Amino acid sequence: MPTPVRRRTLRLGALTTGAALIASALLAAPAVAAPPRAVDPLHPDFGPNVTIYSPDTPVSQIRTELDALHAQQVDAEMSTVRKAVYFLPGQYGTAADPLQVKVGYYTEVAGLGASPDDVTLTGGLEVYNRCLADGGTGNCLALVNFWRTISNLHVAVAKAGQDGCRQSANFWAVSQAVSMRRLDITGANLSLMDYCTAGPQYASGGFIADSKLPYVVSGSQQQWLTRNSEVAGWSNGVWNQVFSGVVGAPDDAGFPNPPYTTIGQTPISREKPYLYVDADGRYNVRVPDAQRDSSGVSWADGQTAGRSIPITDFFIAKPGDSVQQINNALSRGQNLILTPGVYDIAQTIQVKRPGTVVLGLGHATLTAVGGAVPLEVKDNDGIVIAGVTIDAGAALSPVLLRVGAADSDKVLDADDPITLSDVYFRVGGPHIGKTTTALEVNADDVLIDHIWVWRGDHGVEGFDPNDGVNGDNQRWATNTGTNGVIVNGDNVTATGLFVEHFQQYNTLWNGDDGRVILYQNELPYDPPTQADWTQPDGTLGYPGYKVADGVTTHRLDGAGVYVFNQNNPSILTANGFEVPETPGVRLHHIMTVNLSAGTVQHVVNGVGGQADNSNTGTPQFVVDYPAP
């Protein structure tokens, strides 16, 4: 039976304020609104950054075009190019003439079938190491292979023409902001590291959901979440390999050797919305239902349970469209597709209506301008934000995405949660960025399904690398991000929470009944001095994960906090995790580790070994806190 929701009274003050806001909005609205933008259901205009192939397209043409796209994007980490590539239902490539695709930065590759098996790509869909030294032959790793997406495909691995090592697997050597969803991979192993190029071959984390997988070689992957999937087998891993609702997941009784965390059923999940073409050739967006206590793929017995929204019910936005146009469309009751590109956002996009879907294609990116809050989600049931990247701008924004009003007591449907899927945040990197908080969650019963919240530890902003002890002080003073994620709502669940490098709390959890499955954090690389990394009460540093003192119930499974204080290796952090001492707050399978500089004195609340330069690369584990 559905879990009953809590009932609370909506304050009169909130109603009065809401009425005033509505009146103000009506007075400010233009006298004549622009008419809705017409959408052809058979041939919607997704703009110049979307390419759609049909089975009639010659494989040689697809290969040539996608090889050129990869060559353009393979090293384009800080570029503004965004691309999406879609395949209509059918067959692409053969064992004798395979379609072997490599996926670069800011690229989405997906099928347009109702089921993953409606689109078969015979060949490969791969990411290899980037070699950053010696003219592209040395220092080969995947640590910065970010921002790419593959989904809704059957990949029948066929490696004709590749060497013996490459023929051994489909390689997916990636790290953060990388999503693999709704895939059926057959014909060879899946490797999450690239062991065919020169070393060191490091990889640093990713996410799989709703997929049927062959034997998986995790290899050098430091942390990984696989959710609601099937695996034929799994080998090794470095620190945190987390499985939730995965048929065939390995047993975790030996933790930390091997470093597996296995949860039989995902407490609540909702798969990401996806584009598909129906039997009449019309485009739709499928919005999956939320599930409780689930395992395995959502499409095993037919179409994923949910609702289909015709493409004609969407405003298809393109870079250059104004926020006013977007908000007018949302106010008319339309949903929103953000086509690939970078959108300058000088006023807030407001998502208010229950059930509204905002779907970004090809890593569509909202960049704050003039200190704006780029995106706000109101307290209403079933709103879904998916596939959107949000960048801080050069002027300080108070927050980049706010979910729910700070003072709202509105009761929402716990079985139709506001959902964030593949939503990524960036402060610095391609340009200077400033925010007080990246993500603020005020509403109750929100589901966060794979986000990466990143204050950039590197970029092209032009800072002097010699300004500091071992790194630059300019980044600390200029690319400012105080907090990564603040959760004020109750009953908030996160499956795949990656938060890194913020200057105080990376994650601060104030709400009760929180649940997190896989948490990955790196503390900031660049505090110039210990004084810059000390709390007002004298506590050394800020924990990578903080549960507020008043919280009575909370659960965290599979988590790591890493330290690499490259700017000043003498800096100390007291604890990787800080939580209230109460039986209802429990941490399971957590660790800290020194990556080469800095010290974390304890794992949690004064418990657990010190991670420092005497044990670099060796995690300090706590199996359960408090101990049973």
C-alpha positions in Angstrom: 0.0 0.0 0.0 1.2 3.6 -0.6 3.0 5.1 2.3 0.7 7.6 4.0 1.7 11.2 3.7 1.9 13.7 6.6 -0.8 16.3 6.8 0.1 19.8 7.8 -1.9 23.1 7.7 -1.1 25.7 5.0 -0.7 29.0 6.8 -2.9 31.9 6.0 0.1 34.0 5.6 1.4 31.8 2.8 -2.0 32.1 1.0 -2.0 35.9 1.4 1.5 36.1 0.1 0.6 33.8 -2.8 -2.4 36.0 -3.7 -0.2 39.1 -3.7 2.3 37.5 -5.9 -0.4 36.4 -8.4 -1.9 39.9 -8.5 1.6 41.4 -9.0 2.3 38.9 -11.8 -1.0 39.8 -13.5 -0.3 43.5 -13.4 3.2 42.9 -14.8 2.1 40.6 -17.6 1.9 42.0 -21.2 -1.5 42.9 -22.4 -1.2 40.4 -25.3 0.7 37.2 -24.8 2.6 35.7 -27.7 0.8 32.8 -29.2 2.1 29.3 -28.5 4.9 28.1 -30.8 3.5 25.4 -33.2 5.1 22.0 -32.9 4.9 19.4 -35.7 4.3 16.1 -34.0 6.0 14.1 -36.8 8.9 16.5 -37.4 9.5 18.7 -34.3 12.2 21.3 -34.7 14.8 20.6 -32.1 17.2 23.1 -33.6 20.7 22.7 -35.2 22.4 20.9 -32.3 20.2 17.8 -32.6 20.9 15.1 -35.2 18.3 12.4 -35.9 19.3 9.3 -37.8 17.0 6.7 -39.4 17.8 3.1 -40.4 17.9 4.3 -44.0 20.9 6.5 -43.3 24.0 4.8 -44.6 26.2 3.5 -41.8 29.2 5.1 -43.5 27.6 8.5 -43.3 26.7 8.1 -39.6 30.2 6.9 -38.9 31.9 9.8 -40.6 29.6 12.4 -38.9 30.0 10.9 -35.4 33.7 10.5 -35.8 33.9 14.2 -36.7 31.7 15.1 -33.7 33.9 13.1 -31.3 37.0 14.7 -32.7 35.5 18.1 -32.0 34.3 17.2 -28.5 36.9 14.7 -27.1 38.9 17.5 -25.5 36.2 20.2 -25.4 35.8 20.2 -21.6 35.3 23.9 -21.3 33.5 24.6 -24.5 30.0 25.9 -25.2 29.1 23.3 -27.8 26.2 21.0 -26.8 25.0 18.1 -29.0 22.3 15.4 -29.0 22.3 12.4 -31.4 19.1 10.3 -31.7 18.3 7.1 -33.5 14.9 6.3 -34.8 13.7 2.7 -34.2 15.6 0.1 -36.3 18.9 -1.5 -36.8 22.3 0.3 -37.2 25.4 -1.5 -38.2 26.2 -5.2 -38.6 28.8 -7.5 -37.2 30.7 -7.2 -40.5 30.3 -3.5 -40.7 29.8 -2.3 -37.2 28.9 1.2 -36.0 31.5 2.0 -33.4 30.7 5.4 -31.8 32.9 7.3 -29.3 31.1 9.9 -27.1 32.8 13.2 -26.2 32.0 16.1 -23.9 28.5 17.5 -23.8 27.1 14.8 -26.1 23.9 12.8 -25.6 23.3 9.6 -27.7 19.9 8.0 -27.3 17.4 5.8 -29.1 13.9 7.0 -29.9 12.1 3.7 -29.3 9.5 3.0 -26.7 11.8 0.2 -25.5 15.6 0.1 -25.5 15.4 -2.9 -27.8 13.6 -0.9 -30.4 16.9 0.6 -31.5 19.9 -1.8 -32.0 23.3 -0.4 -32.5 25.6 -3.2 -33.6 29.2 -2.0 -32.8 30.1 0.0 -29.7 29.3 3.1 -27.7 32.4 4.0 -25.9 34.6 6.5 -24.0 38.4 6.0 -23.7 41.0 7.5 -21.5 42.3 11.0 -22.3 46.1 11.1 -22.5 47.1 14.5 -21.2 50.9 14.4 -21.5 53.7 13.6 -24.0 51.8 14.7 -27.0 48.8 12.5 -26.2 50.6 9.3 -25.3 51.1 9.7 -21.5 49.2 10.3 -18.3 46.2 8.4 -19.7 43.1 8.5 -17.4 39.4 9.1 -17.2 39.3 11.4 -14.2 37.9 14.4 -16.1 35.7 12.5 -18.6 32.6 14.4 -17.6 29.3 15.5 -19.1 28.0 12.8 -21.5 24.8 10.7 -21.7 23.8 7.5 -23.4 20.3 5.9 -23.1 17.4 3.9 -24.5 19.5 1.6 -26.8 20.4 -2.0 -27.3 24.2 -2.1 -27.9 25.2 -5.4 -29.5 28.9 -5.1 -29.1 30.8 -5.9 -32.3 34.4 -4.9 -32.5 35.5 -6.0 -36.0 38.5 -3.9 -37.1 39.7 -3.1 -33.5 42.7 -4.7 -31.9 42.5 -7.7 -29.5 42.4 -5.6 -26.4 39.7 -3.3 -27.7 37.6 -6.3 -28.8 37.4 -7.5 -25.2 34.8 -5.1 -24.0 32.7 -2.0 -24.6 34.7 0.6 -22.8 33.0 3.3 -20.8 35.8 5.1 -19.0 34.1 8.0 -17.3 33.7 10.0 -14.1 31.1 12.5 -12.9 28.1 14.0 -14.7 27.9 10.9 -16.8 24.6 9.0 -17.1 23.9 5.5 -18.6 20.2 4.7 -18.6 17.8 2.3 -20.2 20.5 0.2 -22.0 20.6 -3.4 -23.0 24.3 -4.3 -23.7 25.1 -7.8 -25.2 28.0 -9.5 -27.0 30.9 -8.6 -24.7 31.8 -7.3 -21.3 31.2 -3.7 -20.2 34.4 -2.1 -18.8 34.1 1.1 -16.7 37.9 1.7 -17.1 40.1 1.8 -20.2 42.8 -0.8 -19.7 43.9 -0.6 -23.3 45.8 2.7 -23.2 48.8 3.6 -21.1 48.4 4.3 -17.4 47.6 5.4 -14.8 44.0 4.5 -16.1 42.2 6.1 -13.2 38.5 6.6 -13.3 36.4 8.4 -10.7 32.7 7.5 -10.6 29.5 7.3 -12.5 25.9 6.1 -12.6 23.9 3.4 -14.3 20.1 2.9 -14.0 17.4 0.8 -15.6 19.8 -1.2 -17.7 20.5 -4.9 -18.5 24.2 -5.4 -18.4 26.7 -8.1 -19.2 29.7 -8.9 -17.0 31.0 -5.6 -15.7 34.7 -4.8 -15.1 34.8 -1.9 -12.7 38.6 -1.9 -12.5 39.9 1.5 -11.3 36.5 3.1 -10.7 36.7 4.8 -7.3 32.9 5.0 -6.7 29.9 3.9 -8.7 26.2 3.6 -8.3 24.2 1.0 -10.2 20.4 1.3 -9.6 17.4 -0.8 -10.6 19.3 -2.8 -13.2 20.4 -6.4 -14.0 24.0 -7.5 -14.1 25.5 -10.8 -15.2 28.5 -10.3 -12.9 30.7 -7.6 -11.4 34.4 -7.5 -10.8 36.4 -5.4 -8.3 36.2 -1.7 -7.5 38.3 0.7 -5.5 36.4 2.4 -2.7 32.6 2.5 -3.0 30.7 0.3 -5.4 27.0 0.7 -4.6 24.1 -1.4 -5.9 20.5 -0.6 -5.2 17.7 -2.7 -6.6 20.1 -4.6 -8.9 19.3 -8.2 -9.9 22.6 -10.1 -9.8 24.4 -7.6 -7.6 27.4 -9.0 -5.6 27.1 -9.8 -2.0 28.4 -7.2 0.4 29.1 -9.3 3.4 32.9 -8.9 3.0 32.9 -5.1 3.1 35.4 -3.3 2.8 37.1 -6.1 0.9 35.6 -6.0 -1.7 34.1 -2.5 -1.2 30.5 -3.4 -2.2 27.3 -2.0 -0.7 24.2 -3.8 -1.8 20.6 -2.8 -1.1 18.1 -5.3 -2.3 15.3 -2.8 -3.2 15.4 0.9 -3.9 13.1 2.6 -1.4 11.8 5.1 -4.0 12.8 5.7 -7.6 11.6 7.3 -10.7 13.3 6.8 -14.1 14.2 9.8 -16.1 11.8 11.0 -18.8 12.7 10.1 -22.4 11.8 11.0 -25.9 10.3 8.3 -28.1 8.4 7.9 -31.4 5.2 6.0 -31.4 3.8 3.6 -34.0 2.3 6.5 -35.9 5.7 8.3 -36.1 4.6 11.0 -33.5 7.1 12.2 -30.9 6.3 11.9 -27.3 8.0 12.2 -23.9 7.4 9.2 -21.6 7.3 10.2 -17.9 7.8 7.1 -15.7 5.9 6.6 -12.5 7.6 6.6 -9.2 8.2 3.2 -7.7 8.6 2.0 -4.1 10.7 -0.9 -3.0 11.7 -1.9 -6.5 14.4 -3.8 -8.3 15.3 -4.7 -11.9 14.6 -2.7 -15.0 11.3 -0.9 -15.6 10.9 -2.2 -19.1 11.2 -6.0 -18.5 7.5 -6.7 -19.1 6.6 -4.0 -21.6 6.6 -0.2 -21.7 7.8 1.5 -18.6 4.8 2.3 -16.4 3.9 6.0 -16.6 2.3 8.6 -18.8 3.1 9.8 -22.3 3.0 13.5 -23.1 2.7 14.5 -26.8 5.5 16.6 -28.1 2.8 19.2 -29.0 2.4 19.8 -25.3 5.9 21.1 -25.0 7.5 24.4 -25.6 10.7 23.5 -27.4 13.2 26.2 -26.3 16.4 27.1 -28.1 19.3 29.3 -27.0 18.3 32.9 -27.5 14.7 32.4 -26.4 14.0 34.7 -23.5 13.1 33.6 -20.0 9.8 35.6 -20.5 9.0 33.3 -23.5 9.8 30.2 -21.4 7.8 31.4 -18.4 4.8 32.4 -20.6 4.8 28.9 -22.0 5.0 27.3 -18.6 2.1 29.5 -17.4 0.0 28.4 -20.4 0.3 24.8 -19.1 3.0 23.7 -21.5 6.0 21.5 -20.5 9.5 22.5 -21.5 12.2 21.0 -23.6 15.6 22.8 -23.6 17.4 21.9 -26.8 21.2 21.7 -26.7 23.1 24.9 -26.1 23.9 27.5 -23.5 21.1 29.8 -22.2 22.0 33.1 -20.5 19.5 33.4 -17.6 19.1 36.9 -16.2 15.7 36.2 -14.4 14.3 33.0 -12.9 12.6 30.2 -14.9 9.7 29.3 -12.6 8.2 25.9 -12.7 4.9 26.0 -10.9 2.2 23.6 -12.3 1.9 20.1 -10.9 3.2 17.4 -13.2 5.3 19.8 -15.3 8.3 18.2 -17.1 11.4 20.1 -17.9 13.7 18.0 -20.1 17.1 19.1 -21.2 18.6 17.6 -24.4 22.3 17.3 -25.0 23.4 18.8 -21.6 21.5 22.0 -22.2 23.1 24.6 -19.8 21.5 27.5 -17.9 24.1 30.1 -17.0 23.2 32.7 -14.3 23.6 36.3 -15.4 23.6 39.3 -13.0 23.3 37.2 -9.9 20.0 35.6 -11.0 18.5 32.4 -9.6 18.3 30.4 -12.8 15.6 27.9 -11.8 12.9 27.6 -9.2 10.5 24.7 -8.6 7.4 25.4 -6.6 5.9 23.0 -4.1 3.7 20.9 -6.4 3.3 17.2 -7.0 5.1 15.4 -9.8 7.3 18.1 -11.2 10.3 16.6 -13.0 13.5 18.4 -13.9 15.9 16.2 -16.0 19.0 16.5 -18.1 19.8 20.2 -17.2 23.1 21.7 -16.3 23.2 24.9 -14.2 26.2 27.2 -14.2 27.0 30.0 -11.8 27.8 33.3 -13.4 30.3 36.1 -12.5 27.9 37.9 -10.2 26.9 36.2 -7.0 23.7 34.2 -7.1 22.1 33.3 -3.8 21.2 29.8 -5.2 21.2 28.1 -8.6 18.2 25.8 -8.1 15.6 26.2 -5.4 13.1 23.5 -4.9 10.1 24.6 -2.8 9.6 27.9 -1.0 11.7 28.4 2.1 8.6 29.1 4.3 6.2 26.6 2.8 4.3 24.0 4.8 2.5 22.6 1.8 1.9 18.8 2.0 2.8 17.0 -1.2 2.0 13.5 -2.5 4.9 11.3 -1.3 4.1 8.8 -4.1 4.5 11.5 -6.8 7.6 13.3 -5.7 9.2 16.3 -7.3 12.2 14.6 -9.0 15.6 15.8 -10.2 17.3 13.4 -12.6 20.8 14.0 -14.1 20.8 17.6 -12.9 24.3 19.0 -12.8 25.8 22.2 -11.2 29.0 24.0 -11.9 30.7 26.9 -10.2 33.8 28.0 -12.2 35.5 26.2 -14.9 34.7 27.7 -18.3 34.3 31.2 -16.6 34.2 32.7 -13.2 31.3 31.6 -11.1 29.8 32.7 -7.7 27.0 31.3 -5.7 26.1 31.0 -2.0 24.4 27.7 -2.4 24.1 25.5 -5.6 21.0 23.4 -4.7 18.5 24.3 -2.0 15.7 21.8 -1.3 12.9 23.1 0.9 10.0 20.9 -0.2 9.3 17.6 1.4 9.3 14.2 -0.3 11.7 15.2 -3.1 13.6 12.6 -5.0 17.1 13.4 -6.2 18.3 10.8 -8.8 21.9 11.4 -9.8 23.2 14.9 -9.5 26.8 16.3 -9.6 27.3 19.6 -7.8 30.8 20.9 -8.6 32.8 23.9 -7.6 35.5 23.6 -10.2 38.9 22.6 -9.1 40.3 23.5 -12.5 39.2 25.6 -15.5 40.2 28.2 -18.0 39.5 31.4 -16.0 43.0 32.6 -16.3 44.1 32.3 -12.6 47.9 32.4 -11.8 48.9 28.8 -10.9 51.9 30.2 -8.9 49.7 32.3 -6.6 49.7 30.1 -3.6 51.8 27.4 -1.8 51.2 24.6 -4.3 48.3 26.1 -6.2 46.3 29.3 -6.8 44.7 31.4 -4.2 42.8 33.4 -6.8 40.3 30.5 -7.4 39.5 30.4 -3.6 38.8 34.1 -3.6 37.1 34.4 -6.9 35.2 31.2 -7.8 33.1 31.2 -4.7 30.7 28.6 -3.6 29.8 28.5 0.0 27.5 25.4 0.1 26.9 22.7 -2.4 23.6 21.1 -1.3 21.3 22.2 1.6 18.3 20.0 2.3 15.6 21.5 4.5 12.7 19.3 3.5 11.7 16.1 5.2 11.5 12.7 3.6 14.0 13.7 0.9 15.7 10.7 -0.9 18.9 10.9 -3.0 20.2 8.1 -5.2 23.6 9.2 -6.5 24.7 12.4 -4.8 28.0 13.7 -6.0 29.1 17.0 -4.4 32.6 18.5 -4.5 34.9 21.4 -3.5 32.6 23.8 -1.8 34.0 26.3 0.7 32.0 25.4 3.8 29.4 22.6 3.8 29.4 20.5 0.7 26.2 18.9 2.0 24.1 20.1 4.9 21.1 18.0 5.7 18.6 19.8 8.0 15.4 17.8 7.2 14.2 14.6 9.0 13.8 11.2 7.4 16.5 11.7 4.8 17.8 8.8 2.8 21.0 8.8 0.6 22.3 5.9 -1.4 25.9 6.6 -2.6 27.5 9.9 -1.6 30.8 11.0 -3.1 32.7 14.1 -2.0 36.0 15.7 -2.4 36.8 18.5 0.0 38.0 21.8 -1.6 41.6 21.6 -3.1 42.3 25.2 -2.5 41.9 26.7 1.0 44.9 29.0 1.3 45.3 28.7 5.1 43.9 26.8 8.0 42.1 29.9 9.1 40.2 29.8 5.8 39.2 26.3 6.6 38.1 26.6 10.2 34.6 27.0 11.5 33.6 30.0 13.7 33.6 27.7 16.8 37.2 26.7 16.1 36.4 23.3 14.6 39.1 22.3 12.1 37.5 22.4 8.7 34.0 21.5 7.5 32.8 17.9 7.2 32.1 16.7 3.7 28.7 15.5 4.9 26.8 17.2 7.8 23.5 16.1 9.3 22.2 18.9 11.5 22.1 18.5 15.2 18.3 18.6 15.5 17.7 15.7 13.0 16.4 12.5 14.6 16.2 10.1 11.6 18.5 9.8 8.7 20.2 7.0 6.7 23.3 7.0 4.5 24.6 4.0 2.6 27.9 3.9 0.7 29.8 7.1 1.1 33.3 8.6 0.8 34.9 11.9 1.6 38.3 12.5 0.0 41.0 15.1 0.8 43.4 16.7 -1.6 44.5 20.1 -0.1 46.9 20.8 -2.9 47.1 24.5 -2.2 48.2 23.9 1.4 48.9 20.3 2.4 49.2 21.2 6.1 45.5 21.8 6.4 43.5 19.7 8.8 39.9 18.6 8.8 38.5 17.1 12.0 35.9 14.8 10.5 34.8 13.6 7.1 31.2 13.1 8.4 29.4 14.8 11.3 26.0 13.6 12.5 23.9 13.9 15.7 24.4 11.2 18.3 21.0 9.5 18.1 19.9 6.0 17.3 17.7 7.1 14.4 20.7 8.5 12.4 22.7 5.7 10.8 25.6 5.6 8.4 26.6 2.4 6.7 29.8 1.7 4.7 31.5 5.1 4.9 35.1 6.1 4.4 37.7 8.9 4.1 40.9 8.8 2.1 43.9 11.1 1.5 44.5 11.5 -2.3 48.0 13.0 -1.7 47.7 16.2 0.4 45.9 17.2 3.6 44.5 15.4 6.6 41.1 14.2 7.8 41.6 13.2 11.4 38.5 11.0 11.8 35.9 9.4 9.6 32.8 10.4 11.7 32.3 12.1 15.0 35.8 11.4 16.3 35.6 7.7 15.2 37.8 6.1 12.5 41.4 6.3 11.5 43.2 9.4 10.3 43.6 9.8 6.5 46.9 11.6 5.8 50.1 11.3 3.8 51.3 8.3 5.8 48.4 6.2 4.2 47.8 8.0 0.9 45.3 6.1 -1.2 44.3 3.7 1.7 40.7 4.4 2.8 39.8 4.6 6.5 36.6 2.7 6.7 33.8 2.7 9.2 31.3 -0.2 8.5 28.5 1.2 10.6 27.9 4.3 12.7 26.9 4.1 15.4 28.3 0.6 15.8 25.7 -2.1 16.3 
